[in-house]
Amino acid sequence: MIKTYYVNLKDEIKETNSPKDISEEKKWIWVDLNEPTKEESEILVDYFNFHPLSVEDATQVQQRPKFKQYDDYQFIVFHALDLKTLESEEVDIFIGDDFIVTFHRERYEEIDTIKRKLFNETIEINEPKDILLHILDDIVDNYFPFIYDIEDKVFNFEDRHNLDITTKTLIDDTFDLRQELLIIKRTVQPMKDLVYRMREGKVLHLNEQQFLYITHINDHLMKQMEMVDSSREMTSDIRDNYISLNSFKMNNIMKILTIYSVVFMPLTLIAGIYGMNFTNMPELEWHDGYYIVLVIMAVIAIIMLIVFKKKRWF
């Protein structure tokens, strides 16, 4: 579906379907292609005459966040986060001095919101670069709920120490969290690099107010990356702590079992000797031999336990 918005010479905001339908002179134009068909996508070449490489990048899935400079326009790829799957979704933007074209295969509430604000005049938009910055700002701000949610999950691990939850369950949950953090980092990190290039590259020729705006967006991305990295470090510590705790418990169990085994080794030796079926074994004729052997075995076991205790082996 194609929607076209433009500002005429009287500073009136008008809406139409195709830019080909505009019959009056205009200051600038915004063409939004939402889930476009192949025929609708041809407007990129037929009307705007964009370079075939940029058209190919826009119509093929999926491009990394990037910025390309062409003769009379710039081609930019943003990544938004899906509200349900955390998967990144591509928003392609062509922007020139008097036009901006947004191309996306999914409906984005961020773009619809900007359209409403544009017609309600609740935001100040004087040129296409203002629309670009508003779209970028909304996309970046929508990263925060995902990052805050994961950060809360990480902090909640501290409260789970007192719950009856197996170490395996906690480790599995930790790895799930790290997977989510990795998915978000794959989106936020390239976007951070892209915005930095846009801010420092000077190719957009931003005015002072616009430069402050993109600096504000860049600060948000830096904060988001710090939160993601901090959460990844915390999950690494949690994972290492639980692995260490599990190893500690296992070592204690093995130590106790080893002590029992060592204590019973001489007792087993004595029982084995007197279990042999030789005829000439004088002790077998002793009246109290059975009790004497039991006492000797008990004394040996007690002495060994005392020695182990003094050496702090348990």
Contacts in CASP RR format, 6 or more apart in sequence:
PFRMAT RR
TARGET T0000
AUTHOR 0000-0000-0000
METHOD contacts of the structure
MODEL  1
MIKTYYVNLKDEIKETNSPKDISEEKKWIWVDLNEPTKEESEILVDYFNF
HPLSVEDATQVQQRPKFKQYDDYQFIVFHALDLKTLESEEVDIFIGDDFI
VTFHRERYEEIDTIKRKLFNETIEINEPKDILLHILDDIVDNYFPFIYDI
EDKVFNFEDRHNLDITTKTLIDDTFDLRQELLIIKRTVQPMKDLVYRMRE
GKVLHLNEQQFLYITHINDHLMKQMEMVDSSREMTSDIRDNYISLNSFKM
NNIMKILTIYSVVFMPLTLIAGIYGMNFTNMPELEWHDGYYIVLVIMAVI
AIIMLIVFKKKRWF
1 33 0 8 1.000
1 34 0 8 1.000
1 35 0 8 1.000
1 36 0 8 1.000
1 40 0 8 1.000
2 17 0 8 1.000
2 18 0 8 1.000
2 31 0 8 1.000
2 32 0 8 1.000
2 33 0 8 1.000
2 34 0 8 1.000
2 36 0 8 1.000
2 40 0 8 1.000
2 43 0 8 1.000
3 15 0 8 1.000
3 17 0 8 1.000
3 31 0 8 1.000
3 32 0 8 1.000
3 34 0 8 1.000
3 115 0 8 1.000
4 15 0 8 1.000
4 16 0 8 1.000
4 17 0 8 1.000
4 18 0 8 1.000
4 19 0 8 1.000
4 21 0 8 1.000
4 22 0 8 1.000
4 29 0 8 1.000
4 30 0 8 1.000
4 31 0 8 1.000
4 32 0 8 1.000
5 13 0 8 1.000
5 14 0 8 1.000
5 15 0 8 1.000
5 29 0 8 1.000
5 30 0 8 1.000
5 31 0 8 1.000
5 32 0 8 1.000
5 115 0 8 1.000
5 118 0 8 1.000
6 13 0 8 1.000
6 14 0 8 1.000
6 16 0 8 1.000
6 19 0 8 1.000
6 22 0 8 1.000
6 26 0 8 1.000
6 27 0 8 1.000
6 28 0 8 1.000
6 29 0 8 1.000
6 30 0 8 1.000
7 13 0 8 1.000
7 14 0 8 1.000
7 26 0 8 1.000
7 27 0 8 1.000
7 28 0 8 1.000
7 29 0 8 1.000
8 14 0 8 1.000
8 24 0 8 1.000
8 25 0 8 1.000
8 26 0 8 1.000
8 27 0 8 1.000
9 24 0 8 1.000
9 25 0 8 1.000
9 26 0 8 1.000
9 27 0 8 1.000
11 27 0 8 1.000
13 118 0 8 1.000
13 119 0 8 1.000
14 22 0 8 1.000
15 119 0 8 1.000
16 22 0 8 1.000
18 43 0 8 1.000
19 29 0 8 1.000
19 31 0 8 1.000
19 43 0 8 1.000
19 47 0 8 1.000
20 43 0 8 1.000
20 47 0 8 1.000
22 29 0 8 1.000
26 98 0 8 1.000
27 98 0 8 1.000
28 97 0 8 1.000
28 98 0 8 1.000
28 99 0 8 1.000
28 100 0 8 1.000
28 127 0 8 1.000
28 128 0 8 1.000
29 98 0 8 1.000
29 99 0 8 1.000
29 100 0 8 1.000
30 99 0 8 1.000
30 100 0 8 1.000
30 101 0 8 1.000
30 102 0 8 1.000
30 128 0 8 1.000
30 131 0 8 1.000
31 43 0 8 1.000
31 99 0 8 1.000
31 100 0 8 1.000
31 101 0 8 1.000
31 102 0 8 1.000
32 101 0 8 1.000
32 102 0 8 1.000
32 111 0 8 1.000
32 115 0 8 1.000
33 40 0 8 1.000
33 41 0 8 1.000
33 43 0 8 1.000
33 101 0 8 1.000
33 102 0 8 1.000
33 103 0 8 1.000
33 104 0 8 1.000
34 104 0 8 1.000
34 107 0 8 1.000
34 111 0 8 1.000
35 104 0 8 1.000
35 105 0 8 1.000
35 106 0 8 1.000
35 107 0 8 1.000
36 103 0 8 1.000
36 105 0 8 1.000
41 55 0 8 1.000
41 58 0 8 1.000
41 59 0 8 1.000
41 103 0 8 1.000
44 50 0 8 1.000
44 55 0 8 1.000
44 58 0 8 1.000
44 94 0 8 1.000
44 101 0 8 1.000
44 103 0 8 1.000
45 52 0 8 1.000
45 55 0 8 1.000
48 94 0 8 1.000
48 99 0 8 1.000
48 101 0 8 1.000
50 70 0 8 1.000
50 73 0 8 1.000
50 75 0 8 1.000
50 94 0 8 1.000
51 70 0 8 1.000
51 75 0 8 1.000
54 68 0 8 1.000
54 70 0 8 1.000
54 75 0 8 1.000
54 94 0 8 1.000
57 63 0 8 1.000
57 68 0 8 1.000
57 75 0 8 1.000
57 77 0 8 1.000
57 92 0 8 1.000
58 75 0 8 1.000
58 92 0 8 1.000
58 94 0 8 1.000
58 103 0 8 1.000
59 103 0 8 1.000
61 90 0 8 1.000
61 105 0 8 1.000
62 88 0 8 1.000
62 90 0 8 1.000
63 77 0 8 1.000
63 90 0 8 1.000
63 92 0 8 1.000
64 77 0 8 1.000
64 190 0 8 1.000
65 77 0 8 1.000
65 78 0 8 1.000
65 79 0 8 1.000
65 190 0 8 1.000
65 191 0 8 1.000
65 193 0 8 1.000
65 194 0 8 1.000
66 76 0 8 1.000
66 77 0 8 1.000
66 194 0 8 1.000
67 74 0 8 1.000
67 75 0 8 1.000
67 76 0 8 1.000
67 77 0 8 1.000
67 194 0 8 1.000
67 197 0 8 1.000
67 198 0 8 1.000
67 203 0 8 1.000
68 74 0 8 1.000
68 75 0 8 1.000
68 76 0 8 1.000
69 203 0 8 1.000
72 96 0 8 1.000
72 97 0 8 1.000
73 94 0 8 1.000
73 95 0 8 1.000
73 96 0 8 1.000
73 99 0 8 1.000
74 94 0 8 1.000
74 95 0 8 1.000
74 96 0 8 1.000
74 203 0 8 1.000
74 204 0 8 1.000
75 92 0 8 1.000
75 93 0 8 1.000
75 94 0 8 1.000
76 92 0 8 1.000
76 93 0 8 1.000
76 95 0 8 1.000
76 132 0 8 1.000
76 194 0 8 1.000
76 198 0 8 1.000
77 90 0 8 1.000
77 91 0 8 1.000
77 92 0 8 1.000
77 93 0 8 1.000
77 194 0 8 1.000
78 90 0 8 1.000
78 91 0 8 1.000
78 92 0 8 1.000
78 93 0 8 1.000
78 135 0 8 1.000
78 136 0 8 1.000
78 139 0 8 1.000
78 191 0 8 1.000
78 194 0 8 1.000
79 88 0 8 1.000
79 89 0 8 1.000
79 90 0 8 1.000
79 91 0 8 1.000
79 139 0 8 1.000
79 187 0 8 1.000
79 190 0 8 1.000
79 191 0 8 1.000
80 88 0 8 1.000
80 89 0 8 1.000
80 90 0 8 1.000
80 91 0 8 1.000
80 108 0 8 1.000
80 110 0 8 1.000
80 139 0 8 1.000
80 142 0 8 1.000
81 87 0 8 1.000
81 88 0 8 1.000
81 89 0 8 1.000
81 142 0 8 1.000
81 143 0 8 1.000
81 146 0 8 1.000
81 184 0 8 1.000
81 187 0 8 1.000
82 88 0 8 1.000
82 89 0 8 1.000
82 106 0 8 1.000
86 146 0 8 1.000
86 180 0 8 1.000
86 183 0 8 1.000
86 184 0 8 1.000
87 183 0 8 1.000
88 186 0 8 1.000
88 187 0 8 1.000
89 104 0 8 1.000
89 105 0 8 1.000
89 106 0 8 1.000
89 108 0 8 1.000
90 104 0 8 1.000
90 105 0 8 1.000
91 102 0 8 1.000
91 103 0 8 1.000
91 104 0 8 1.000
91 108 0 8 1.000
91 111 0 8 1.000
91 135 0 8 1.000
91 139 0 8 1.000
92 102 0 8 1.000
92 103 0 8 1.000
92 104 0 8 1.000
93 100 0 8 1.000
93 101 0 8 1.000
93 102 0 8 1.000
93 103 0 8 1.000
93 132 0 8 1.000
93 135 0 8 1.000
94 100 0 8 1.000
94 101 0 8 1.000
94 103 0 8 1.000
95 101 0 8 1.000
95 128 0 8 1.000
95 129 0 8 1.000
95 132 0 8 1.000
95 204 0 8 1.000
96 128 0 8 1.000
97 127 0 8 1.000
97 128 0 8 1.000
98 127 0 8 1.000
98 128 0 8 1.000
99 128 0 8 1.000
100 128 0 8 1.000
100 129 0 8 1.000
100 131 0 8 1.000
100 132 0 8 1.000
102 111 0 8 1.000
102 135 0 8 1.000
104 111 0 8 1.000
110 135 0 8 1.000
110 138 0 8 1.000
110 139 0 8 1.000
110 142 0 8 1.000
111 135 0 8 1.000
113 138 0 8 1.000
114 123 0 8 1.000
114 131 0 8 1.000
114 134 0 8 1.000
114 135 0 8 1.000
114 138 0 8 1.000
117 123 0 8 1.000
117 134 0 8 1.000
118 125 0 8 1.000
118 131 0 8 1.000
123 130 0 8 1.000
123 134 0 8 1.000
124 130 0 8 1.000
125 131 0 8 1.000
125 134 0 8 1.000
129 204 0 8 1.000
129 206 0 8 1.000
129 210 0 8 1.000
130 210 0 8 1.000
132 204 0 8 1.000
133 210 0 8 1.000
133 213 0 8 1.000
133 214 0 8 1.000
133 217 0 8 1.000
136 195 0 8 1.000
136 214 0 8 1.000
136 217 0 8 1.000
137 213 0 8 1.000
137 216 0 8 1.000
137 217 0 8 1.000
139 191 0 8 1.000
140 191 0 8 1.000
140 195 0 8 1.000
140 217 0 8 1.000
140 220 0 8 1.000
140 221 0 8 1.000
140 224 0 8 1.000
141 220 0 8 1.000
143 184 0 8 1.000
143 187 0 8 1.000
143 188 0 8 1.000
143 224 0 8 1.000
144 220 0 8 1.000
144 224 0 8 1.000
146 184 0 8 1.000
147 184 0 8 1.000
147 188 0 8 1.000
147 224 0 8 1.000
147 227 0 8 1.000
147 228 0 8 1.000
147 231 0 8 1.000
148 227 0 8 1.000
150 177 0 8 1.000
150 180 0 8 1.000
150 181 0 8 1.000
150 184 0 8 1.000
150 231 0 8 1.000
151 227 0 8 1.000
151 230 0 8 1.000
151 231 0 8 1.000
153 177 0 8 1.000
154 177 0 8 1.000
154 231 0 8 1.000
154 234 0 8 1.000
154 235 0 8 1.000
154 238 0 8 1.000
157 170 0 8 1.000
157 173 0 8 1.000
157 174 0 8 1.000
157 238 0 8 1.000
160 170 0 8 1.000
167 242 0 8 1.000
167 245 0 8 1.000
167 246 0 8 1.000
170 238 0 8 1.000
170 242 0 8 1.000
171 239 0 8 1.000
171 242 0 8 1.000
171 243 0 8 1.000
174 235 0 8 1.000
174 238 0 8 1.000
174 239 0 8 1.000
174 242 0 8 1.000
175 239 0 8 1.000
177 231 0 8 1.000
177 235 0 8 1.000
178 232 0 8 1.000
178 235 0 8 1.000
178 236 0 8 1.000
178 239 0 8 1.000
181 228 0 8 1.000
181 231 0 8 1.000
181 232 0 8 1.000
181 235 0 8 1.000
182 232 0 8 1.000
184 228 0 8 1.000
185 225 0 8 1.000
185 228 0 8 1.000
185 229 0 8 1.000
185 232 0 8 1.000
188 221 0 8 1.000
188 224 0 8 1.000
188 225 0 8 1.000
188 228 0 8 1.000
189 225 0 8 1.000
191 221 0 8 1.000
192 218 0 8 1.000
192 221 0 8 1.000
192 222 0 8 1.000
192 224 0 8 1.000
192 225 0 8 1.000
195 214 0 8 1.000
195 217 0 8 1.000
195 218 0 8 1.000
195 221 0 8 1.000
196 218 0 8 1.000
198 204 0 8 1.000
198 214 0 8 1.000
199 211 0 8 1.000
199 214 0 8 1.000
199 215 0 8 1.000
199 218 0 8 1.000
204 210 0 8 1.000
206 214 0 8 1.000
255 313 0 8 1.000
255 314 0 8 1.000
256 314 0 8 1.000
259 305 0 8 1.000
259 308 0 8 1.000
259 313 0 8 1.000
259 314 0 8 1.000
262 304 0 8 1.000
263 301 0 8 1.000
263 304 0 8 1.000
263 305 0 8 1.000
264 301 0 8 1.000
266 297 0 8 1.000
266 300 0 8 1.000
266 304 0 8 1.000
267 297 0 8 1.000
267 300 0 8 1.000
267 301 0 8 1.000
270 293 0 8 1.000
270 296 0 8 1.000
270 297 0 8 1.000
271 297 0 8 1.000
274 281 0 8 1.000
274 283 0 8 1.000
274 284 0 8 1.000
274 293 0 8 1.000
283 289 0 8 1.000
283 293 0 8 1.000
286 292 0 8 1.000
308 314 0 8 1.000
END
